[in-house]
Amino acid sequence: MMATKVSLQQLITNPDRLNNLADEAKELALLNGIIMRTHETPNSSEVVTYAPFTLFPTPVPKDMFLQALAVQTHYNTLVDKISQDPDFLEEALAGTIQADDFTARLFGIYKQVQQEGRTQSIVVGLNRSDYMVDQREDGTSSLKQIEINTIAVGGFGVTDSIPVVHRHVLRSVGLLKESECILDSNKTPGMSAALAKGWELYGQQKAVIMFLVEDVQISKLTHRCMERELWNRNIPVIRRKFDEVSKRASLDDDKKLFIDGLEVAVVYYRSGYSPDDYMEQTWDARLLMERSLAVKCPDISTHLAGTKKVQQVLARPGVLEKFFPDQPKVVEQIRATFAGLYTLDTGPEGDRAFAMALANPDAFVLKPQREGGGNNYFGKDIVRVLQEVKSDKRRAAYILMDKIRPREEHNILLRKGLPLKLFSVCCEIGVCGAYVRHGGEMLLNKAVGHILRTKSIEHNDAGIMGGVTVFDNPLLI
């Protein structure tokens, strides 16, 4: 770590060498397929640029990195158990669906599918659990979970080659020993293998895996990495938008899903996590797919299991024990990663959290039931939002979480339009997990790789697509 800091300082005082090294890193990124479409032309593959990344890998404590990897299979199991527990989901989300229209619409589809009887016993889950290293005032630190994502998980595909670039950069500045500490993270094959297993279990060789994609497809090349893995297994893949599903998809008498004459074995949701993805016909299309025999990744219950409200309820005393009876070590591993989480539902408990947030807003993060980055509230915005909702039911649309005080490092961020300078940064450790269950049997449950995303500490919220965060790789220390 000390050698890396020295090299960064030396580079900053030598602009020509810094520019040359940055250009070399960008070109190596392009050479290795670390590319994305541009914000100016998000639906064109004729103009691409490098995916934003750090010039150097960022130091990460090895013990906490290994802790995040070790707990992932337990998180996979937890999400799957929640998805099979209608009583828990209904109780956990009771207040939220009264306050948040989007969650209520998702829950309405879930209830209809439950009432009709689930048609498909094959479940495929692709998750990513995100953490930060929380630096306490007494100098100690701990790994704390920010959230778990259960739908349209990103951060793999084109980023699998970032270790290649970082090893080269470290060697270029003479840090040979450090370059040997960079781990591979070939996540895409592991994530794709779960989709392939779902397709195989469906049992129809002519059926396709359908990627349900968004209208603006700036991350399409990442999807193509997964598609390539599947085509290499002789599994046909198609891409369709919600609008196309609503116009051209149908169910036969056996509830098999067809679109454009093709039977769909697996629906892989790359869209559908934001209210912006939906119009009335979109909701109809989501219901059609959920009612079908096709394997869904995720199905509607797994989508709901990843909500912020469920995350908060899980932190209550005794809740984890319900899902892991007689497994105290598993409960301890999961609970150790929880930050402080508080309900804002109306009632004494929510009132205490409400008052706590108003009294010291800088100590917390206010989270709505949204995915994709850029949705959370901090500081004075917490006060503004809470004063708007006050004591009415709208409060239940949010949860409150202790604000993590992340470990700070220094790095150079490579993103179009950013100056080449030394930033104070913090990073987010993401661990990708994949599982496949058939009926009561878990056939696959793995932590398939890691991803590091880094941002300047001047930003509260995060997001690659929002222009705040860049891809990174851990230098274990």
N, C-alpha and C positions, 0 to 999 in steps of 0.2 A: 504493500500500500504506500509506504513512504517513497519508494522508487517512482511509483506512478505520479505522486504529487510533485516530485522534483521535475519529472519530464514535462508535466503540464506547465509549470512555472517557466521552465526553459523555453518551451514553445511560444508562450505568450510574449516573451521578450524577443522572439525571432519571427516576425510576421511572415517573412518569405518562406521559411521552413514550415510554419503552421499552414499557410495557404497550400503549399505543395502537398503536405500530408493529408489535408482535408480533401483536396481534389483527388488524390490517390485513393482515399477511402471511399469517396463517392463513386469513382469509376469501378472500383472493385465490387462495390454494392451492386451496381448495374450489371457487371459481368456475372455476378452470382444470382441474379434474379431478385434482388431486394428492391422491388419496384412497385409502384402504384400509379394509378391514373391521377391526373391533376384535378385540383378543385375547379379550375377554369373550364376543363372539358371532362367532367366526371364519367360520361358515358362513351368516351372515345378511347380506343386502344392505339390510336395513331400517335398520340402524345402521352408519354409517360415520364415519370421522374423517379428518383430514388425514394424509397420509404424513409422518413426521418429517423435518425438514429444518433447515438452518442459517438464521439470520436474514440473514446476510450471506454472499456468496461468499467462499471462502477463497483467499488468495494462493497461487499455484503458479508455480514457475519456468517460463517459456515454453519454454526450450530443452529441458527434460526432458519437458514435456507433448508437444511436437512429436516428440521422440524416441520416446515411447510410441506415438504414432499411426503413425509411419513404419515401425516394425518389425512392426506387426500382420499385414500380409499375409504376411510371412515366417513368423510363428508359425502362421497358418492353413495354409500349405503344409507346415510341419514336422509339425503334428498329422496332416494327411492322409497324408503319407509314412509316418509311424510306423504309422498304422492299416493300411497295406498291406504291412507288413513282419512277417510272423508269426515269423520267426527272432529278430528284435530283441525283440518283445514277450515271447516265451517266455523268452529269456535274461534280459531285464531283470526280469521278474516271478517268476523261478524260486524265489527265496528267499521272496518276499512271499506267494506262494500256499501255501507251507508253514506260514506263521505267521499269516495273516489269513483267516478263514473267508469273509468277505464277498467279498474280492477273488478267492478261490479259486472261489466259486460263479459269479461273473461270468466268470472265465477258463474255467470248465467249459463254459458256454454258448458262449463264443467258439470253443473247440476243436471242439465238436460242429458248429457252423455251418461251420467251416473244413473239417471232414472230409466233410460232406454236399455242400459246394460252395456258394459264395455265390450266391444267386439273383438279387440285385439289384446292378446296376453303377452305379446313381445314388446319390451320396452327398451329403447336405446337412449342413453343419457350422455351428453357431452357437456361437462361443466368446467368452470374455471373459478378457483377460489383465490381472492386477492388479499394481500397482506402488506403491512408496513412494519418496520422496526420502530417501536415506540420508545423514545429516549426520555427517561424519567429525570426529574430534577436531582435525584440523589446519585445520578451517574449510571444507574443500572438501566437495562433495556429489555424489551420483551417483544415477541411477535404477536401482532394483533390483526385480526381479520377485518377487512373493510366491508366486503360483501362476497356473496357467492352468485355467480351468473349461471343460469340454467337454459338460456335461450340465445341463439345466434352468437355463441362464444367466439370471440376474435382473438387475434394475437398469435396465430400460427401461420403456416403456409410460407409466405415470402420471407418471414423472419427467421426461418430455420437456419439460414446461412450466415446470420450475423456473427456467430463465433468465428467463422473463417476470416471475416474482415477484422475483427478485434485482435485475433492472433497476429495477423499481418502488421497491424498498426503497432502493437507492442514490440514485435521483432524489429520493426523499422526504427524504433527509438532505443534499441538495445536492451529491452526488457524481456530477455529470453525466458528466464525462470517464470515470470508472471504469465507469459504467453502459454506456458504449459498448464496453467491453472484454469484455463477457460474450458468449461464443460460444453459438450455437444448437447443440443436439445432438439432432436429430430421429432417434433410433435406430430407432424401431419400424418405419417403412416399409422400411428397409434389411434388418432382421432378417426381416420378413414376406416380403419379396421373394424371399429364398432358399427359404423354404418353398413359396412360390407357384411358383418355378422347378422345384422337385422334383415338385410336383403336375402341372405342365404336361408335364414329361418323362415322367411315368408314363403319360400319354396316355389317360386315361379321364375324360371330363367329368362323369360322374355319380358318380365316386368322391369320397370325402371326405378331409379332413385330420382326423385324430383327435388331440386333445390328451389325453395320458395324464396324469391329474391326481391329486393327493394327496387324502386323506380330509379333512384340515383345510385349507381353502382361503382363508386370510387374504389371499393375494395374487391372488385371482381377477380383480380389476378390471384388473390389469396384463395378464393373459391376454386379457381382453376387448378391450384396445387392439389386440392382434395379430389377434384374431378379426375385428374391425371392418375392418382393412386387407384381410384375406382375403375377407370377404364383399363388400367393395367391388369386388373383382376377380371376383366371381361364383364364388368357390371355397367350397363348402360345408364347414363346420366342425362337428364334434361333440366332446363332452367325455365321456370315460369313465374310470372308475377301474380299477385293477388287478383288483379283485374282479369287476367287470362283464365285463372281458375274459376272465377265467378261466371264467366261467359261460356266456358267450353268444358268444364269438368262435370261429371255426374257419377252417381252410384248405381250399380246394378242391383238386382234383387238380393244378392248375397252381401251387399254393402261394399263390394270391391270398388275402388276409386279408379276412374278412367279420365284421361284428358287427351284430346286429339287422337283418339283411338288406341292409346297406350295405357296399359294397366300400371298403376303406381304401387310399388311395393313399400317404399319408404318416402315420407315427406320430411325433408330436412329444412327447418325454418331458419333462413338467414334474414328474415324480416318478420314483423309481427310483434315486436317488443315495445313499440311506441304508439301512443294514440295517433300520431301523425300517419301511421301506416294504414289507418282504417277509415273507410267510409261505410255506409250501410251495406253495400254489396260486398265489401271486404269482410264484414262480420258474418255475412251469410256464407262466404267462401270458407272462412275459418271453421264455422260449424259443420259444413259439409265434410271437410277433411277430418275433423275430430270424430265425426260419426262413422267414418269409413273404416274398412278393414286394414287400410294401410298402416304400417308402423310409423309413428310420429316421433320426431326428435326435435324438441321434446313434445310429449303429449301435454294436454292442457293442465293436468294435475301437477306435472313436473314443472311446468311454467309457473304455476301458482306457488309451488314449494320454494321458488327462488325469490319471492317478494320480500321487501324490506320488513314488512310486518311479521312474517314468519321468522325472519332472522332475529327480530326483537323478542318474540315469544319464546324462542328456543333458549334464550339467555336466562329465563326465569328459573328459579330453583326447582329441581325435580323433573323438569321437562325432558331433558336428555335421557334421564334414567328410564323414562317411558319407552324410548326407542331402543335403548341398549340395556335391557334388564340383565343383571348379573355380569355386566361388563364394565366394572368401575374404571379400569385403565383406559378404555376407549372414551368413556365420558370425560375423564380427566384430560386426555389429549385434546379433545375438541374444545372443552370449556377453557382450557389454558389460552386459547387463541381469541376468546371473546373480549371485545372492548365493552365498556359500560353501555348498555342499551336500555332505553326507557320508553314506556308507552305514553302517548299523549291523548288516549281515549278519555272521554269525559268521565269523571269520577275522582275519588281521592288520590289514587296513584298517578293518574294523568295530570291532575291539578298540581301535585308536588313537582313533577317534571316540568310543567309549564312555568311555574314560579322559578324553578332552578335555572331554566334557560334564560328567562328575562333578567334575572339577577346577574348572570355571568355568561353572556352569549358567546364570548370568545373561547369558552371551554368546551363548546359543543358543535356538532354538525346536525342540521335539520334535514331529514331525508324524506322526500315523497316516494311513492311507489312507482319509480321510473328506472329505466335502464339506459345505457348508452353514453353516460358522462354528461357533465354540464348541468345537472338537475338539482344539485344540493345547495343549501343556504348556509352562510357563515356570518358571524359577527352581527352587525347592525341589520342585515337582511333577515336574520332569525327573528329579531325583535319586530321588524315590520310585518313579516308573515304571521307571526303568532298574534300580534295585536289585531290583525285583520280577521283571524278565525276565532280568537278569544275562547269563549266557553261553549261554542256550538259544535255540532257534530263534525264540521269540516276539519277539526283538529285531528281526528282519527285517520285522516289521509296521510299523516306524517308519523315518523318515529324520531326520537332524539338519540344521538350517539355521542359518547365522549370523543372529543377531538384528539386524534393521535398527534403526538409531537414527534415528527419523523427524524430519524438520523440524517444529518446533513453531510454531503460530500461535495466535491468540485468536479466539474466536467465541462466539455465543450459540446454543445448541441448542434447537430447538423440538420438544419431544416431550411428550405428555401426562404430567403428574406431575413433570416436571423444573422446577426453579426457574429463573426468568429471571435468569441471572447470566453473567458472563464465564468461559468455560472455556478452559483451555489444551488445544489440540486438535492432532491430527495427521490427515492425510487419506490416502486410498488412491485412486490414479488407476486407473480401469478403462477399457479400450478394447475395444469390442465388434467382433467380426469375423464375417463371413459368407462362406461359400464353397459352391459347388456343382460337383461333378465328375461327369462321365458317362463311364464307362470310363476311358480314359487322358487325357481332355480336361478341363481346368479351365475351366468356363464362366463362373464368377463367383468373384472373390476380392477382398474389400473390407474396409477398416476403416470401419464404418458409423456410428461415433459414440463419444462418451466419457461416462463417469459419474464423479462424485466422491462418495466416501462418507467421512464424518468422524466422529470419536469423541473423547471426552475422553482425554487421555494417561494417566489413572489406570487405564484398562482395557488389558489385554494383548491379548486376543482381540477379535474383531469380530463383527458380524452385525446386520442390520436387524431381523429377526424376533426376535432374542434381546434386543432392547431396549438395545443398546449403541451402535449406529451410526445416523447420520442421513444423509439425502441432501444433496447439496451441489452446487456448481458452481464451477469454477475461475475466479479472477480472475488472469489471466496477468500476470506481472511480469517 
